[in-house]
Amino acid sequence: MTLVAAPARLSTAATTFEADFAARLHWSADTDAAIEHRVADILADVQKRGDAAVLEYTARFDGLSAPSMAALELTQADFKAAFDAIPQAQRDALQAAARRVRSYHEAQKKASGESWSYRDEDGTLLGQKVTPLDRVGIYVPGGKAAYPSSLLMNAIPAHVAGVQEIIMVVPTPVRGSVATGGTGEGTSTKGERNELVLAAAYVAGVTRAFTIGGAQAVAALAYGTATVPKVDKITGPGNAYVASAKKRVFGTVGIDMIAGPSEILVLADGTTPPDWVAMDLFSQAEHDELAQSILLCPDAAYIDAVQREIDRLLPTMPRAEIIAKSLTGRGALILTKDMEEACAISNRIAPEHLEVSSTDPHRWEPLLRHAGAIFLGAFTSESLGDYCAGPNHVLPTSGTARFSSPLGVYDFQKRSSIIEVSEAGAQVLGKIAAELAYGEGLQAHAQAAEMRLTTPVKPR
């Protein structure tokens, strides 16, 4: 059977463009009601029974049978052994990526994550105190796929922010378990550990780690158990059960975001080799069938050339079936009247990854307002951002880049306002506050301000 990747061919000049465009973009973030119900039960059970419930669900879903939570905890020695066991090339790559990610986030902290203050003309001190969270939880997928790069992107900015404890949860399911897409009939006392993930934990400086996953892991981090410490915030990607659990525990703890399917949008002026663009579209399509890859270009002949490269390269891809389903189901090659219109449409989409594949990307960058990350120029492939460029690859999806930002140092910090009013300042501010407090009918507020005045405001 010959696989075909057939992204929708759209043109902004067509009378049906708006309807076709909306249909192609549509994706519902609503979780299946059955998943929501099951997750609610798991969260409540873990909150009530703690370790015992986590052990039970780990055996049921991951096929990993353990006598105690201690048997599911990874040690620093495990991390070091994994780091020593992987090939030298992988060790070098992990360390190089970690250095770049750390350098970027250190610059980010200096620019936007430091405390500040000033004194006004009356000598009143005003400012903001920035402090790190005490303890965070990082969810690292480990069922059908493993992502050491995501571990680096979550743990390193937490470290740079000053977080003292980073608790990692990573499922290590037994082959054939529910978590790996099997029937779950067999269990084992040893799951499948990904050595590159454990090595990344060593490089990134994870404090503690547990081989648990799913909603039960989110619950353990959010509520705490006898073994798993309660955290202040949970970050990291996961499946629908993890996403649902994170939504439900928000408020008890903080969360980073609810991530949807991966996305890439390429703005092309027709000067980049078309096989480069085709492969960039593949880079997100290979994640899963719901991933979205879109090309916006004012050159119809170039779009045809990209489609030919898609057809040529698809059979060479190990994940060709997933790529084909993704491109056919959610992909689009859109002909625009010019690059300005392409930029306007990009802003409407607000993509997770936005490549400006142009000879003059800085001409178009000022027009781009909404994107998780912007990759400028033909040599800047999105995949470099995923692994080692430096900026964080945990990005807003599903149009949420209109109001959300990439994961960063700021996600692992909190801010407290600093106010120290001088005696002279109290004479100015007290009259203003008392006047407004009386207007709101809050007598105690007004009198608290008036007590600091040498000439009190008369109540109305």
Kinemage of the C-alpha trace (Angstrom):
@kinemage 1
@onewidth
@group {chain A} dominant
@subgroup {mainchain}
@vectorlist {calphas} color= white
{ca met a 1} P 0.000 0.000 0.000
{ca thr a 2} L 1.379 3.404 -1.035
{ca leu a 3} L 1.149 6.092 1.607
{ca val a 4} L -0.058 9.496 0.479
{ca ala a 5} L 0.426 12.753 2.384
{ca ala a 6} L -2.088 15.193 0.951
{ca pro a 7} L -2.234 18.484 2.882
{ca ala a 8} L -5.227 20.619 2.003
{ca arg a 9} L -4.470 23.066 -0.845
{ca leu a 10} L -6.035 26.425 0.015
{ca ser a 11} L -5.889 29.856 -1.553
{ca thr a 12} L -6.825 33.108 0.127
{ca ala a 13} L -8.291 34.214 -3.204
{ca ala a 14} L -10.924 31.468 -3.112
{ca thr a 15} L -14.451 32.425 -2.036
{ca thr a 16} L -14.541 29.417 0.283
{ca phe a 17} L -11.201 30.202 1.962
{ca glu a 18} L -12.549 31.353 5.316
{ca ala a 19} L -14.728 28.276 5.768
{ca asp a 20} L -12.033 25.901 4.546
{ca phe a 21} L -9.420 27.620 6.718
{ca ala a 22} L -11.590 27.406 9.845
{ca ala a 23} L -12.326 23.727 9.209
{ca arg a 24} L -8.640 22.915 8.853
{ca leu a 25} L -7.707 24.753 12.057
{ca his a 26} L -10.480 23.299 14.195
{ca trp a 27} L -9.296 21.158 17.059
{ca ser a 28} L -11.192 20.584 20.264
{ca ala a 29} L -9.229 20.632 23.499
{ca asp a 30} L -12.137 18.992 25.305
{ca thr a 31} L -11.138 15.747 26.943
{ca asp a 32} L -13.242 12.646 26.506
{ca ala a 33} L -15.842 12.465 29.279
{ca ala a 34} L -14.796 8.928 30.180
{ca ile a 35} L -11.202 10.074 30.654
{ca glu a 36} L -12.331 12.978 32.822
{ca his a 37} L -14.379 10.660 35.019
{ca arg a 38} L -11.571 8.140 35.414
{ca val a 39} L -9.029 10.843 36.191
{ca ala a 40} L -11.300 12.337 38.848
{ca asp a 41} L -11.552 8.912 40.511
{ca ile a 42} L -7.775 8.391 40.399
{ca leu a 43} L -7.041 11.802 41.888
{ca ala a 44} L -9.511 11.264 44.710
{ca asp a 45} L -8.133 7.801 45.416
{ca val a 46} L -4.515 8.966 45.569
{ca gln a 47} L -5.492 11.888 47.768
{ca lys a 48} L -7.192 9.425 50.137
{ca arg a 49} L -4.865 6.389 50.068
{ca gly a 50} L -1.550 7.913 49.024
{ca asp a 51} L 1.278 5.483 48.251
{ca ala a 52} L -0.996 2.440 48.237
{ca ala a 53} L -3.128 3.900 45.456
{ca val a 54} L -0.078 4.965 43.424
{ca leu a 55} L 1.366 1.448 43.664
{ca glu a 56} L -1.936 -0.083 42.596
{ca tyr a 57} L -2.367 2.150 39.541
{ca thr a 58} L 1.276 1.720 38.549
{ca ala a 59} L 0.765 -2.036 38.504
{ca arg a 60} L -2.529 -1.746 36.640
{ca phe a 61} L -1.504 0.701 33.913
{ca asp a 62} L 2.279 0.328 33.649
{ca gly a 63} L 2.452 -3.369 34.490
{ca leu a 64} L 5.110 -2.465 37.054
{ca ser a 65} L 4.611 -4.376 40.286
{ca ala a 66} L 6.549 -3.015 43.278
{ca pro a 67} L 6.372 -3.885 46.994
{ca ser a 68} L 6.763 -0.249 48.058
{ca met a 69} L 7.253 3.251 46.729
{ca ala a 70} L 10.897 3.004 47.710
{ca ala a 71} L 11.306 0.389 44.978
{ca leu a 72} L 10.011 2.919 42.437
{ca glu a 73} L 12.421 5.689 43.419
{ca leu a 74} L 15.422 6.399 41.214
{ca thr a 75} L 18.660 7.422 42.894
{ca gln a 76} L 21.475 9.789 41.989
{ca ala a 77} L 23.574 6.665 41.448
{ca asp a 78} L 21.023 5.500 38.854
{ca phe a 79} L 21.391 8.828 37.031
{ca lys a 80} L 25.184 8.669 37.089
{ca ala a 81} L 25.244 5.046 35.954
{ca ala a 82} L 22.965 5.891 33.018
{ca phe a 83} L 25.149 8.854 32.068
{ca asp a 84} L 28.262 6.679 32.147
{ca ala a 85} L 26.549 3.925 30.129
{ca ile a 86} L 25.399 5.965 27.132
{ca pro a 87} L 27.779 6.552 24.184
{ca gln a 88} L 30.272 9.399 24.454
{ca ala a 89} L 28.579 11.213 21.567
{ca gln a 90} L 25.299 11.277 23.484
{ca arg a 91} L 27.033 12.453 26.650
{ca asp a 92} L 28.653 15.290 24.726
{ca ala a 93} L 25.357 16.232 23.054
{ca leu a 94} L 23.459 16.289 26.352
{ca gln a 95} L 26.069 18.467 27.999
{ca ala a 96} L 26.315 20.842 25.040
{ca ala a 97} L 22.535 21.228 24.890
{ca ala a 98} L 22.375 21.758 28.662
{ca arg a 99} L 25.025 24.489 28.495
{ca arg a 100} L 23.125 26.382 25.819
{ca val a 101} L 19.755 26.001 27.563
{ca arg a 102} L 21.311 27.153 30.853
{ca ser a 103} L 23.034 30.134 29.221
{ca tyr a 104} L 19.815 31.313 27.590
{ca his a 105} L 17.797 31.044 30.799
{ca glu a 106} L 20.478 32.803 32.829
{ca ala a 107} L 20.174 35.727 30.414
{ca gln a 108} L 16.390 35.516 30.731
{ca lys a 109} L 16.623 35.664 34.522
{ca lys a 110} L 18.883 38.695 34.377
{ca ala a 111} L 16.513 40.498 32.010
{ca ser a 112} L 13.172 39.684 33.625
{ca gly a 113} L 13.619 37.637 36.784
{ca glu a 114} L 15.392 39.913 39.257
{ca ser a 115} L 14.032 41.920 42.171
{ca trp a 116} L 13.840 45.705 41.762
{ca ser a 117} L 12.858 48.779 43.752
{ca tyr a 118} L 12.882 52.582 43.731
{ca arg a 119} L 12.028 55.447 46.081
{ca asp a 120} L 9.549 58.120 45.096
{ca glu a 121} L 9.819 61.833 45.834
{ca asp a 122} L 8.522 61.333 49.403
{ca gly a 123} L 11.080 58.625 50.178
{ca thr a 124} L 8.590 55.755 49.954
{ca leu a 125} L 10.162 52.506 48.834
{ca leu a 126} L 8.281 50.606 46.143
{ca gly a 127} L 9.392 47.497 44.340
{ca gln a 128} L 9.069 43.819 43.655
{ca lys a 129} L 10.743 40.876 45.338
{ca val a 130} L 11.305 37.871 43.088
{ca thr a 131} L 11.748 34.513 44.841
{ca pro a 132} L 11.968 30.961 43.490
{ca leu a 133} L 9.413 28.285 44.198
{ca asp a 134} L 10.556 25.854 46.884
{ca arg a 135} L 9.773 22.578 45.132
{ca val a 136} L 8.530 21.711 41.641
{ca gly a 137} L 7.451 18.507 39.951
{ca ile a 138} L 8.464 17.638 36.410
{ca tyr a 139} L 6.477 15.128 34.390
{ca val a 140} L 8.603 13.339 31.763
{ca pro a 141} L 6.724 11.058 29.333
{ca gly a 142} L 7.935 7.475 29.241
{ca gly a 143} L 5.228 5.316 27.713
{ca lys a 144} L 5.193 5.199 23.911
{ca ala a 145} L 8.029 7.727 23.688
{ca ala a 146} L 10.713 9.293 25.876
{ca tyr a 147} L 11.943 12.869 25.723
{ca pro a 148} L 15.230 13.662 27.469
{ca ser a 149} L 15.179 17.060 25.754
{ca ser a 150} L 11.959 17.945 27.605
{ca leu a 151} L 13.636 17.054 30.872
{ca leu a 152} L 16.421 19.550 30.156
{ca met a 153} L 13.912 22.229 29.146
{ca asn a 154} L 11.953 21.838 32.394
{ca ala a 155} L 14.685 21.198 34.957
{ca ile a 156} L 17.328 23.702 33.845
{ca pro a 157} L 15.211 26.882 34.023
{ca ala a 158} L 13.949 25.675 37.413
{ca his a 159} L 17.562 25.432 38.581
{ca val a 160} L 18.423 28.826 37.131
{ca ala a 161} L 15.407 30.304 38.923
{ca gly a 162} L 16.780 28.959 42.214
{ca val a 163} L 14.354 26.108 42.898
{ca gln a 164} L 15.920 23.897 45.581
{ca glu a 165} L 14.016 20.649 44.943
{ca ile a 166} L 13.115 19.246 41.531
{ca ile a 167} L 11.029 16.068 41.728
{ca met a 168} L 10.784 14.081 38.505
{ca val a 169} L 8.151 11.493 37.707
{ca val a 170} L 8.760 9.274 34.685
{ca pro a 171} L 6.800 6.112 33.899
{ca thr a 172} L 8.872 3.024 33.094
{ca pro a 173} L 6.120 0.716 31.844
{ca val a 174} L 6.496 -2.956 31.144
{ca arg a 175} L 6.229 -3.863 27.463
{ca gly a 176} L 2.655 -4.927 26.717
{ca ser a 177} L 1.176 -2.836 29.544
{ca val a 178} L -1.753 -0.465 29.057
{ca ala a 179} L 0.686 2.470 29.017
{ca thr a 180} L 2.486 1.021 25.988
{ca gly a 181} L -0.725 0.280 24.119
{ca gly a 182} L -0.961 -3.364 25.183
{ca thr a 183} L -3.602 -5.351 26.992
{ca gly a 184} L -2.006 -4.998 30.401
{ca glu a 185} L -2.294 -8.679 31.164
{ca gly a 186} L 1.320 -9.183 32.263
{ca thr a 187} L 3.222 -7.523 35.088
{ca ser a 188} L 6.868 -7.378 36.043
{ca thr a 189} L 8.990 -6.017 38.852
{ca lys a 190} L 11.180 -4.171 36.345
{ca gly a 191} L 10.001 -1.644 33.781
{ca glu a 192} L 11.756 -0.331 30.715
{ca arg a 193} L 13.975 2.583 31.677
{ca asn a 194} L 15.278 5.000 29.088
{ca glu a 195} L 18.962 5.521 29.793
{ca leu a 196} L 19.095 8.823 27.907
{ca val a 197} L 16.329 10.249 30.101
{ca leu a 198} L 18.136 9.179 33.274
{ca ala a 199} L 21.387 10.595 31.912
{ca ala a 200} L 19.593 13.882 31.214
{ca ala a 201} L 18.376 13.884 34.824
{ca tyr a 202} L 22.017 13.608 35.894
{ca val a 203} L 23.086 16.491 33.648
{ca ala a 204} L 20.115 18.692 34.631
{ca gly a 205} L 20.455 18.063 38.376
{ca val a 206} L 17.123 16.445 39.239
{ca thr a 207} L 16.804 16.090 43.028
{ca arg a 208} L 14.570 13.009 43.312
{ca ala a 209} L 12.718 10.837 40.819
{ca phe a 210} L 10.014 8.188 40.828
{ca thr a 211} L 9.111 5.687 38.108
{ca ile a 212} L 5.423 6.533 38.125
{ca gly a 213} L 3.251 8.169 35.498
{ca gly a 214} L -0.267 9.049 34.439
{ca ala a 215} L -2.902 10.799 36.534
{ca gln a 216} L -1.650 8.968 39.639
{ca ala a 217} L 1.763 10.636 39.319
{ca val a 218} L 0.183 14.074 38.944
{ca ala a 219} L -1.958 13.382 42.006
{ca ala a 220} L 1.042 12.251 44.051
{ca leu a 221} L 2.912 15.454 43.202
{ca ala a 222} L -0.097 17.688 43.816
{ca tyr a 223} L -1.286 16.207 47.112
{ca gly a 224} L 1.859 14.521 48.390
{ca thr a 225} L 2.048 11.004 49.810
{ca ala a 226} L 4.088 9.387 52.558
{ca thr a 227} L 6.907 9.032 49.998
{ca val a 228} L 6.352 11.562 47.226
{ca pro a 229} L 6.748 15.157 48.435
{ca lys a 230} L 4.018 17.685 47.655
{ca val a 231} L 5.227 20.243 45.121
{ca asp a 232} L 4.280 23.853 44.433
{ca lys a 233} L 3.995 23.528 40.661
{ca ile a 234} L 3.856 20.759 38.035
{ca thr a 235} L 5.330 21.210 34.567
{ca gly a 236} L 5.914 18.954 31.592
{ca pro a 237} L 3.915 17.287 28.810
{ca gly a 238} L 1.833 14.126 28.942
{ca asn a 239} L -1.092 12.258 27.418
{ca ala a 240} L -4.793 13.053 27.789
{ca tyr a 241} L -4.898 11.569 31.301
{ca val a 242} L -1.967 13.728 32.410
{ca ala a 243} L -3.476 16.850 30.822
{ca ser a 244} L -6.827 16.212 32.480
{ca ala a 245} L -5.171 15.604 35.840
{ca lys a 246} L -3.140 18.813 35.588
{ca lys a 247} L -6.300 20.801 34.872
{ca arg a 248} L -8.025 19.295 37.889
{ca val a 249} L -5.208 19.909 40.384
{ca phe a 250} L -4.668 23.502 39.270
{ca gly a 251} L -5.361 25.690 42.275
{ca thr a 252} L -3.948 23.119 44.658
{ca val a 253} L -0.677 23.551 42.769
{ca gly a 254} L 0.405 25.651 39.841
{ca ile a 255} L 0.798 24.186 36.355
{ca asp a 256} L 2.661 25.375 33.284
{ca met a 257} L 0.027 24.903 30.564
{ca ile a 258} L -2.286 22.369 28.951
{ca ala a 259} L -0.491 21.391 25.765
{ca gly a 260} L -2.313 20.381 22.613
{ca pro a 261} L -0.899 18.644 19.532
{ca ser a 262} L 2.415 19.893 18.106
{ca glu a 263} L 2.293 22.620 15.447
{ca ile a 264} L 4.565 24.198 12.873
{ca leu a 265} L 3.809 27.031 10.493
{ca val a 266} L 6.307 27.928 7.758
{ca leu a 267} L 6.215 31.363 6.138
{ca ala a 268} L 8.155 30.910 2.897
{ca asp a 269} L 9.043 33.418 0.208
{ca gly a 270} L 10.058 30.647 -2.202
{ca thr a 271} L 13.822 30.964 -1.806
{ca thr a 272} L 14.485 28.051 0.558
{ca pro a 273} L 15.150 24.612 -0.983
{ca pro a 274} L 11.707 22.961 -1.043
{ca asp a 275} L 13.003 19.708 0.429
{ca trp a 276} L 14.136 21.656 3.512
{ca val a 277} L 10.617 22.988 4.005
{ca ala a 278} L 9.034 19.590 3.356
{ca met a 279} L 11.225 18.030 6.042
{ca asp a 280} L 10.419 20.855 8.460
{ca leu a 281} L 6.726 20.099 7.957
{ca phe a 282} L 7.508 16.431 8.651
{ca ser a 283} L 9.330 17.358 11.865
{ca gln a 284} L 6.061 18.125 13.622
{ca ala a 285} L 3.821 15.766 11.668
{ca glu a 286} L 5.858 12.793 12.916
{ca his a 287} L 4.856 13.508 16.531
{ca asp a 288} L 1.307 12.193 16.121
{ca glu a 289} L -1.656 12.129 13.783
{ca leu a 290} L -3.171 15.273 15.338
{ca ala a 291} L -0.043 17.403 14.867
{ca gln a 292} L -0.473 20.304 12.455
{ca ser a 293} L 1.931 21.461 9.727
{ca ile a 294} L 1.059 24.491 7.597
{ca leu a 295} L 2.884 26.307 4.807
{ca leu a 296} L 1.997 29.899 3.876
{ca cys a 297} L 3.540 31.156 0.636
{ca pro a 298} L 2.675 33.614 -2.167
{ca asp a 299} L 4.376 31.456 -4.853
{ca ala a 300} L 2.124 28.729 -6.308
{ca ala a 301} L 4.979 27.042 -8.187
{ca tyr a 302} L 6.970 26.809 -4.977
{ca ile a 303} L 4.043 25.204 -3.163
{ca asp a 304} L 3.885 22.632 -5.967
{ca ala a 305} L 7.610 21.975 -5.487
{ca val a 306} L 7.149 21.427 -1.751
{ca gln a 307} L 4.345 18.945 -2.429
{ca arg a 308} L 6.618 17.033 -4.814
{ca glu a 309} L 9.275 16.848 -2.108
{ca ile a 310} L 6.685 15.631 0.380
{ca asp a 311} L 5.794 12.826 -2.024
{ca arg a 312} L 9.456 11.989 -2.647
{ca leu a 313} L 10.645 12.047 0.963
{ca leu a 314} L 7.672 10.422 2.704
{ca pro a 315} L 8.649 6.799 1.851
{ca thr a 316} L 12.069 7.381 3.450
{ca met a 317} L 10.587 8.271 6.842
{ca pro a 318} L 10.404 5.607 9.618
{ca arg a 319} L 7.228 7.301 10.907
{ca ala a 320} L 5.756 7.726 7.417
{ca glu a 321} L 2.289 6.474 8.370
{ca ile a 322} L 1.926 8.999 11.188
{ca ile a 323} L 3.262 11.803 8.977
{ca ala a 324} L 0.831 10.919 6.192
{ca lys a 325} L -2.175 10.913 8.533
{ca ser a 326} L -1.118 14.191 10.132
{ca leu a 327} L -0.551 16.036 6.864
{ca thr a 328} L -3.683 14.664 5.231
{ca gly a 329} L -5.906 15.236 8.260
{ca arg a 330} L -4.656 18.579 9.549
{ca gly a 331} L -1.929 19.887 7.218
{ca ala a 332} L -2.363 22.740 4.752
{ca leu a 333} L -0.441 24.404 1.924
{ca ile a 334} L -1.895 27.903 1.613
{ca leu a 335} L -1.341 30.255 -1.300
{ca thr a 336} L -1.407 33.911 -0.207
{ca lys a 337} L -1.406 37.062 -2.316
{ca asp a 338} L 1.824 38.279 -0.696
{ca met a 339} L 4.040 37.851 2.384
{ca glu a 340} L 2.190 40.592 4.264
{ca glu a 341} L -1.018 38.586 4.004
{ca ala a 342} L 0.871 35.450 5.052
{ca cys a 343} L 2.031 37.262 8.193
{ca ala a 344} L -1.530 38.366 8.962
{ca ile a 345} L -2.828 34.801 8.637
{ca ser a 346} L 0.018 33.550 10.816
{ca asn a 347} L -1.108 35.954 13.548
{ca arg a 348} L -4.609 34.515 13.318
{ca ile a 349} L -3.249 30.998 13.778
{ca ala a 350} L -0.794 31.933 16.580
{ca pro a 351} L 1.297 28.792 16.007
{ca glu a 352} L 3.514 26.967 18.471
{ca his a 353} L 6.524 27.008 16.092
{ca leu a 354} L 6.810 29.668 13.385
{ca glu a 355} L 9.555 29.459 10.771
{ca val a 356} L 10.237 32.532 8.632
{ca ser a 357} L 11.963 30.832 5.721
{ca ser a 358} L 13.041 33.910 3.815
{ca thr a 359} L 16.170 35.662 2.551
{ca asp a 360} L 15.154 38.692 4.625
{ca pro a 361} L 13.367 37.322 7.724
{ca his a 362} L 13.912 40.523 9.706
{ca arg a 363} L 11.680 42.337 7.222
{ca trp a 364} L 8.750 40.171 8.266
{ca glu a 365} L 9.472 39.557 11.958
{ca pro a 366} L 8.039 42.950 13.091
{ca leu a 367} L 4.699 41.949 11.556
{ca leu a 368} L 4.505 38.728 13.589
{ca arg a 369} L 2.747 39.202 16.910
{ca his a 370} L 1.576 35.763 18.016
{ca ala a 371} L 3.817 32.668 18.119
{ca gly a 372} L 5.349 30.430 20.738
{ca ala a 373} L 8.785 30.619 19.108
{ca ile a 374} L 9.917 32.386 15.940
{ca phe a 375} L 12.689 30.813 13.855
{ca leu a 376} L 14.307 33.344 11.530
{ca gly a 377} L 15.953 32.389 8.241
{ca ala a 378} L 16.314 29.275 6.125
{ca phe a 379} L 19.058 27.776 8.269
{ca thr a 380} L 17.010 27.950 11.471
{ca ser a 381} L 15.127 24.677 11.499
{ca glu a 382} L 12.568 24.165 14.233
{ca ser a 383} L 14.361 20.988 15.300
{ca leu a 384} L 17.357 23.032 16.491
{ca gly a 385} L 15.024 24.798 18.899
{ca asp a 386} L 13.707 21.477 20.129
{ca tyr a 387} L 17.111 20.312 21.266
{ca cys a 388} L 19.941 22.741 21.615
{ca ala a 389} L 19.493 26.333 20.372
{ca gly a 390} L 18.866 27.526 23.935
{ca pro a 391} L 15.314 28.938 24.204
{ca asn a 392} L 12.743 26.696 25.804
{ca his a 393} L 10.871 24.223 23.611
{ca val a 394} L 7.860 23.986 25.946
{ca leu a 395} L 5.557 26.314 24.021
{ca pro a 396} L 1.884 27.354 23.919
{ca thr a 397} L -0.239 25.469 21.379
{ca ser a 398} L -3.731 25.597 19.872
{ca gly a 399} L -3.724 29.367 19.434
{ca thr a 400} L -2.864 30.071 23.071
{ca ala a 401} L 0.290 31.917 21.938
{ca arg a 402} L -2.114 34.868 21.668
{ca phe a 403} L -1.940 35.145 25.454
{ca ser a 404} L 0.673 32.658 26.695
{ca ser a 405} L 4.463 32.455 26.685
{ca pro a 406} L 7.102 29.731 26.465
{ca leu a 407} L 8.120 27.974 29.656
{ca gly a 408} L 10.833 30.026 31.304
{ca val a 409} L 12.637 31.027 34.468
{ca tyr a 410} L 9.626 33.174 35.349
{ca asp a 411} L 7.449 30.050 35.592
{ca phe a 412} L 9.544 28.859 38.530
{ca gln a 413} L 9.446 32.154 40.382
{ca lys a 414} L 6.839 34.184 42.165
{ca arg a 415} L 6.689 37.900 42.829
{ca ser a 416} L 5.907 39.800 45.992
{ca ser a 417} L 5.234 43.514 45.992
{ca ile a 418} L 7.440 45.582 48.325
{ca ile a 419} L 5.988 48.728 49.937
{ca glu a 420} L 7.708 50.823 52.604
{ca val a 421} L 5.871 54.120 53.084
{ca ser a 422} L 7.774 57.018 54.645
{ca glu a 423} L 6.168 59.383 57.159
{ca ala a 424} L 5.940 62.056 54.488
{ca gly a 425} L 4.526 59.558 52.032
{ca ala a 426} L 1.841 58.506 54.518
{ca gln a 427} L 0.521 62.092 54.576
{ca val a 428} L -0.043 61.989 50.817
{ca leu a 429} L -1.168 58.418 50.359
{ca gly a 430} L -3.275 58.287 53.531
{ca lys a 431} L -5.588 61.069 52.363
{ca ile a 432} L -6.072 59.401 48.987
{ca ala a 433} L -6.704 55.977 50.529
{ca ala a 434} L -9.105 57.312 53.178
{ca glu a 435} L -11.125 59.234 50.606
{ca leu a 436} L -11.546 56.147 48.436
{ca ala a 437} L -12.184 53.843 51.412
{ca tyr a 438} L -15.000 56.042 52.703
{ca gly a 439} L -16.407 56.012 49.190
{ca glu a 440} L -16.448 52.226 49.283
{ca gly a 441} L -17.981 52.154 52.735
{ca leu a 442} L -14.953 50.495 54.338
{ca gln a 443} L -14.542 52.435 57.578
{ca ala a 444} L -11.659 50.411 59.032
{ca his a 445} L -9.630 50.824 55.857
{ca ala a 446} L -10.108 54.583 56.015
{ca gln a 447} L -9.307 54.904 59.705
{ca ala a 448} L -6.189 52.732 59.409
{ca ala a 449} L -4.874 55.212 56.849
{ca glu a 450} L -6.035 58.233 58.854
{ca met a 451} L -4.217 57.126 61.997
{ca arg a 452} L -0.958 57.866 60.190
{ca leu a 453} L -2.082 61.409 59.247
{ca thr a 454} L -1.253 64.551 61.190
{ca thr a 455} L -4.452 66.134 59.761
{ca pro a 456} L -7.119 63.370 59.507
{ca val a 457} L -9.701 63.318 56.741
{ca lys a 458} L -13.243 63.907 58.015
{ca pro a 459} L -15.661 61.032 57.354
{ca arg a 460} L -18.425 61.866 54.889
